[in-house]
Amino acid sequence: MNASISNLLSTIVATFAPVRPTRVSFPSSAVDSTEPVEIQKRSTLKIAKPLGRTVTCLTGTVWVTVDCDCRDHVLEAGQSFAPTTDKLMMVHALEQSTVRIVTSRGR
């Protein structure tokens, strides 16, 4: 096999090979700040009781899903999402990403 084809195949396999995702759980109090949270590619930030919070993607791209809600949301830098339920919310980094999670004043 040609060396360049072999290198290309190795790159493709390395890029698309299954990688065990990392799950990072934060207690609700840990995300009640305006400090940015970095999420590694293919890692998931789990937020219990997210009602009253807003997640804003600062860099990268994240996929946001809420338990028992069939709608999913993909956020790119500058976009935000505020859940309408207190079910578990998961923020999954599709690439290296930074998010900020803030609590609304009424919470």
Secondary structure, DSSP 8 states (H G I E B T S, - for coil): --HHHHHHHHHHHHHHS----EEEEE-GGGG-SSS-EEE-TTEEEEESS-TTEEEEEEESEEEEEETT---EEEEETT-EE--SS-S-EEEEESSSEEEEEEE-TT-
